[in-house]
Amino acid sequence: MSGRMVYLDPTAIMRLVLDEPGAVELTGALRGTSGRVTSVISRAEAQRTAALRDAAAAARAAEILARLSLIELDRTVVAQAATLRPLALGAIDAIHVASAMLLADSLDAFLTYDPQRAEAARMVGLSVESPGADLGAPPSPRVEDEAPAPVVPIDDSKVQRVVDRLVGRLRPARIVAPGPHGTGPATGDLRLTVVLGDWSPGRDSPRQAHEAIRDLGVPVDLTFLDDDDPATTRAGRVLYQAD
């Protein structure tokens, strides 16, 4: 690992900030690196997400970001990001990949825990690493007569990570878990109702929401409602309420 230069995207940075799964392996992979870089937009992404958790997380994010060299968002990066494939790739994702491409000749690894961002980076020839996680594992083959897997409860820490990501990206009025537990009776998927606020991205909210949480590996069934929709009065556990 000695002498390596690596790019950390916000999913990697937040693994370290919140001590999420993979943080130990990622810390090991960073030992001995000679250069650690990220896009300047990671500062906003990571600090905003961390601030939603608590002051300690915000301080930890600032500490980690201070150790990274920042790649400016200039015309070259924007032009490169605009042409990246697939076209369904989100703009923020494309900017991170394009920023890393500036250092392609000297970059040893693009560190991410986002499957779509990882695939886009591979498509342009970057070496992608996700210490402690396997983003490329194929789905297990289905066995028709196999007994259904037991429902595994989703612990509160995972729910909180999902809520933090959604709040940071969507700026909703509320996030509610319908019913007493907020999980589907058959699948165990997390069910959340996102009540959109004045500053939410409107029709683009579903796409941005799934983009924000896809690397967490938590199955989530999201419903989006406007704040004046009568359905917002249904009972449920309020997980987030805007001031």
C-alpha positions in Angstrom: 0.0 0.0 0.0 3.0 2.3 0.6 3.1 5.3 -1.8 -0.3 4.8 -3.1 -2.6 7.7 -4.1 -6.3 7.2 -3.5 -9.6 9.1 -4.2 -12.2 9.0 -1.4 -15.7 9.7 -2.4 -18.3 10.8 0.3 -19.5 7.3 0.9 -16.0 6.3 1.9 -15.5 9.5 4.0 -18.8 8.8 5.8 -17.7 5.2 6.6 -14.9 6.7 8.6 -16.9 9.5 10.2 -19.8 7.3 11.4 -17.7 4.1 11.8 -20.0 2.3 9.4 -19.4 -1.3 8.2 -16.1 -1.3 6.3 -14.5 1.5 8.4 -11.9 -0.8 9.9 -10.9 -2.3 6.5 -10.9 1.2 4.9 -8.6 2.6 7.7 -6.2 -0.3 7.0 -6.2 0.4 3.3 -5.4 4.1 3.9 -2.3 3.3 6.0 0.9 4.2 4.2 -0.8 6.1 1.3 1.1 9.0 0.0 -1.8 11.0 -1.3 -5.5 11.1 -0.4 -7.8 13.3 -2.5 -11.4 14.0 -3.1 -13.6 16.6 -4.9 -14.3 19.9 -3.3 -18.0 19.0 -3.3 -17.2 16.2 -0.8 -16.8 18.9 1.8 -20.4 20.0 1.5 -21.7 16.5 1.1 -19.9 15.0 4.1 -20.2 18.0 6.5 -23.9 18.3 5.9 -24.6 14.6 6.3 -22.4 14.5 9.5 -24.1 17.6 11.0 -27.4 15.8 10.8 -26.1 13.2 13.1 -24.5 15.3 15.9 -21.8 17.7 16.7 -19.2 15.0 17.3 -19.8 13.6 13.8 -19.5 17.1 12.3 -16.2 17.6 14.1 -15.0 14.2 12.9 -16.0 15.0 9.3 -14.1 18.3 9.5 -11.0 16.5 10.9 -11.0 13.8 8.1 -11.6 16.4 5.3 -8.7 18.5 6.6 -6.4 15.5 5.7 -7.6 15.3 2.1 -6.4 17.3 -0.9 -9.3 18.9 -2.7 -9.9 18.8 -6.4 -11.6 22.0 -7.5 -14.8 21.9 -9.6 -13.6 23.6 -12.7 -14.7 23.6 -16.4 -12.6 20.6 -17.2 -14.3 18.5 -14.6 -17.8 19.7 -15.5 -17.2 19.0 -19.2 -15.9 15.5 -18.5 -18.7 14.8 -16.1 -21.3 15.8 -18.8 -20.1 13.1 -21.1 -19.7 10.1 -18.8 -21.8 7.0 -19.3 -24.2 5.7 -18.4 -26.3 8.9 -18.9 -28.6 7.8 -16.0 -25.6 8.4 -13.7 -26.4 11.2 -11.3 -24.6 14.6 -11.8 -22.9 14.3 -8.4 -21.7 10.8 -9.1 -20.3 11.9 -12.5 -18.5 14.8 -10.9 -16.7 12.5 -8.5 -15.6 10.1 -11.3 -14.6 13.0 -13.5 -12.5 14.5 -10.7 -10.7 11.2 -10.1 -10.0 11.0 -13.9 -7.9 14.1 -13.7 -5.4 12.1 -11.7 -5.8 8.8 -13.6 -2.1 8.5 -14.5 -1.1 8.6 -10.8 -4.2 7.4 -9.0 -4.0 3.9 -7.6 -7.6 3.5 -6.3 -11.0 5.1 -6.4 -12.6 4.3 -3.0 -16.3 4.1 -2.9 -19.2 2.1 -1.4 -21.7 3.2 -4.1 -22.4 0.5 -6.7 -23.4 2.8 -9.5 -20.5 5.2 -8.9 -18.2 2.2 -8.8 -19.4 0.9 -12.1 -19.0 4.3 -13.8 -15.5 4.5 -12.5 -14.6 1.1 -13.8 -16.1 2.0 -17.2 -13.4 4.7 -17.6 -10.6 2.5 -16.4 -10.2 3.5 -12.8 -9.3 0.9 -10.2 -12.2 0.7 -7.8 -11.9 -0.6 -4.2 -14.5 -0.9 -1.5 -12.6 -2.3 1.6 -14.8 -4.5 3.7 -17.5 -4.7 1.1 -18.2 -6.6 -2.1 -20.1 -4.4 -4.6 -19.7 -6.8 -7.5 -21.1 -10.0 -6.0 -23.7 -11.6 -8.3 -27.2 -12.3 -6.9 -27.7 -15.8 -5.6 -29.6 -18.1 -7.9 -33.2 -18.6 -7.1 -34.3 -22.0 -6.0 -38.0 -22.4 -6.7 -38.7 -24.9 -3.8 -36.5 -23.2 -1.3 -38.2 -22.1 1.9 -38.5 -18.3 2.2 -35.7 -16.6 4.2 -36.7 -15.4 7.7 -37.4 -11.7 8.0 -34.5 -10.0 9.6 -35.3 -6.9 11.7 -33.6 -3.7 10.6 -31.7 -2.2 13.6 -32.2 1.4 14.6 -28.7 2.4 13.6 -29.3 1.4 10.0 -32.7 3.3 10.0 -30.9 6.4 11.3 -28.3 6.2 8.5 -31.1 6.0 5.9 -32.9 9.0 7.5 -29.7 11.1 7.7 -29.0 10.5 4.0 -32.6 11.3 3.0 -32.7 14.5 5.1 -29.4 15.7 3.7 -30.5 15.2 0.1 -34.2 16.0 0.1 -34.7 18.5 2.9 -38.1 17.1 3.7 -40.7 18.4 6.1 -41.0 15.0 7.8 -40.1 11.4 7.5 -42.5 8.9 9.0 -42.3 5.1 9.5 -46.0 4.0 8.9 -47.5 1.6 11.4 -45.9 0.6 14.7 -42.6 -0.7 13.4 -42.2 0.7 9.8 -41.3 -2.6 8.3 -43.1 -4.7 5.7 -44.9 -7.7 7.3 -43.6 -10.1 4.7 -40.3 -8.8 3.5 -38.9 -6.9 6.4 -38.1 -4.0 4.1 -38.0 -0.6 5.8 -41.1 1.4 4.8 -40.8 5.2 5.0 -43.1 8.0 4.0 -41.2 11.1 3.0 -43.3 14.3 3.3 -41.7 16.8 0.9 -41.0 20.4 2.1 -40.7 23.7 0.4 -37.1 23.1 -0.5 -37.4 19.5 -1.6 -36.5 18.7 -5.3 -40.1 17.9 -6.2 -40.6 15.3 -9.0 -36.9 14.5 -8.9 -37.2 13.4 -5.2 -37.5 9.6 -5.8 -34.4 9.5 -8.0 -32.4 11.6 -5.6 -33.6 9.6 -2.6 -32.5 6.2 -4.0 -29.3 7.7 -5.2 -28.6 8.9 -1.7 -29.1 5.6 0.1 -28.3 2.9 -2.4 -24.8 2.2 -1.0 -26.2 1.5 2.5 -27.5 -1.9 1.4 -30.8 -1.4 3.3 -34.0 -2.5 1.5 -36.3 0.6 1.7 -39.8 1.1 0.3 -40.3 4.8 0.0 -43.5 6.8 -0.4 -43.4 10.5 -1.3 -46.2 12.9 -0.3 -46.7 16.6 -0.5 -47.1 18.4 2.8 -50.8 19.2 2.1 -51.7 15.6 1.2 -54.4 14.3 3.6 -52.5 11.0 3.8 -49.7 12.7 5.8 -52.0 12.6 8.9 -51.9 8.8 9.0 -50.4 7.3 12.2 -46.8 6.4 12.2 -43.5 6.9 14.0 -42.0 10.3 13.2 -38.3 9.8 12.5 -37.5 13.4 11.4 -39.4 16.6 11.7 -38.1 19.9 10.2 -37.8 22.8 12.5 
